[in-house]
C-alpha cells in the first residue's frame, strides 16, 4: 500500500479538525462560497522561495518562475520550479515539451541555444 504524501496527509488532518461542513453535504453554490471564503485556512504553508523572476515562454507568454529554497540538490537535469500559471496544465506541458525539443540538443552538448 502506498503512503500519502506528507502535504496531503497534513491537508486531510486540517480538514478533519475543521469546524466547516463537508462540501458534499452542501448545495453547490453554498459549497463554492464556503470554499472561496475559507480556502486559505486549509492551504498548506507556502514553500520558501529562493528566487522569483519574470520569464518569457515561446515568444509572447510571460510567466513568473519561482525557484524553491533548496532546489537543485538532486539530478542536475531536473527542473525544480513552482509557477503561478493561469493557463491550463495541458498548455503548460505542451509549451515546455516544445521548448525542450528545441533546446534539448543544446542542453545536452552545452552549445548555445537557438
matplotlib code that plots the C-alpha trace (Angstrom):
import matplotlib.pyplot as plt

x = [0.0, 1.4, 1.9, 0.2, 2.5, 3.1, 1.4, -1.7, -1.7, -1.4, -4.2, -6.5, -5.7, -6.6, -9.9, -10.7, -10.1, -12.1, -15.5, -16.6, -19.3, -18.2, -18.6, -20.5, -23.3, -23.9, -25.7, -23.1, -23.5, -23.0, -20.0, -18.4, -18.9, -17.6, -14.5, -13.9, -14.2, -12.1, -9.6, -6.6, -7.2, -6.9, -4.0, -0.6, 2.1, 3.7, 7.2, 10.2, 11.3, 14.9, 14.3, 11.4, 11.9, 9.9, 10.4, 9.1, 7.8, 7.9, 7.8, 4.9, 3.8, 5.1, 5.3, 6.8, 9.2, 9.8, 12.8, 12.0, 14.6, 16.8, 16.0, 18.6, 20.1, 19.1, 19.9, 21.4, 19.0, 15.9, 14.0, 12.6, 10.0, 6.8, 4.7, 1.6, 0.3, -3.3, -3.4, -4.3, -1.8, -2.0, -0.9, 1.9, 3.1, 2.9, 4.9, 7.6, 7.8, 8.1, 10.9, 12.7, 12.5, 14.0, 16.6, 17.4, 20.3, 21.9, 21.4, 23.0, 26.0, 26.4, 26.1, 24.3, 20.5, 18.9]
y = [0.0, 3.4, 6.2, 9.6, 12.5, 14.4, 17.5, 15.5, 13.9, 17.3, 18.7, 15.8, 16.3, 20.0, 19.2, 16.6, 19.2, 21.9, 23.0, 23.7, 21.4, 18.8, 20.2, 17.2, 17.9, 21.4, 22.8, 23.5, 27.3, 27.2, 24.9, 27.2, 30.2, 28.3, 27.2, 30.7, 32.2, 29.6, 28.1, 29.9, 28.2, 24.8, 25.6, 24.2, 26.8, 28.2, 26.9, 29.2, 30.8, 31.3, 33.2, 34.7, 36.1, 37.0, 34.7, 34.6, 31.3, 31.0, 34.5, 36.1, 34.4, 36.0, 33.9, 34.3, 31.5, 30.7, 28.5, 26.9, 27.2, 24.1, 23.3, 21.9, 19.4, 16.4, 15.3, 18.3, 17.6, 18.1, 21.3, 22.5, 25.1, 26.5, 28.5, 30.6, 29.8, 30.7, 28.8, 25.1, 22.4, 20.8, 24.1, 24.5, 20.9, 21.5, 24.7, 23.0, 20.0, 22.2, 24.2, 21.1, 19.6, 22.8, 23.3, 19.7, 19.2, 22.4, 21.4, 18.0, 19.4, 22.6, 24.6, 27.9, 27.6, 28.7]
z = [0.0, -0.9, 1.6, 1.3, 0.5, 3.8, 2.4, 1.5, 5.0, 6.6, 4.5, 5.4, 9.1, 8.8, 7.1, 9.8, 12.5, 10.7, 12.0, 8.5, 7.0, 4.4, 0.9, -0.4, 2.2, 0.9, -2.2, -4.9, -4.7, -0.9, -1.2, -3.7, -1.4, 1.7, -0.3, -1.6, 1.8, 3.7, 1.3, 2.8, 6.2, 4.6, 2.3, 3.3, 4.1, 1.0, 0.4, 0.9, -2.3, -3.2, -6.4, -8.3, -11.8, -14.9, -17.9, -21.4, -22.8, -26.5, -28.0, -26.3, -23.0, -19.8, -16.6, -13.2, -12.3, -8.6, -7.5, -4.2, -1.5, -1.5, -5.2, -7.5, -5.0, -7.0, -10.5, -12.4, -15.3, -13.0, -13.1, -9.8, -10.4, -9.0, -11.3, -10.8, -14.3, -15.0, -18.3, -18.5, -17.4, -20.9, -22.4, -20.0, -20.7, -24.4, -24.2, -22.0, -24.3, -27.4, -25.7, -24.6, -28.0, -29.4, -26.6, -25.8, -28.1, -26.9, -23.3, -23.9, -25.7, -23.8, -27.0, -27.3, -27.5, -30.8]

ax = plt.figure().add_subplot(projection="3d")
ax.plot(x, y, z, "-o")
ax.set_aspect("equal")
plt.show()
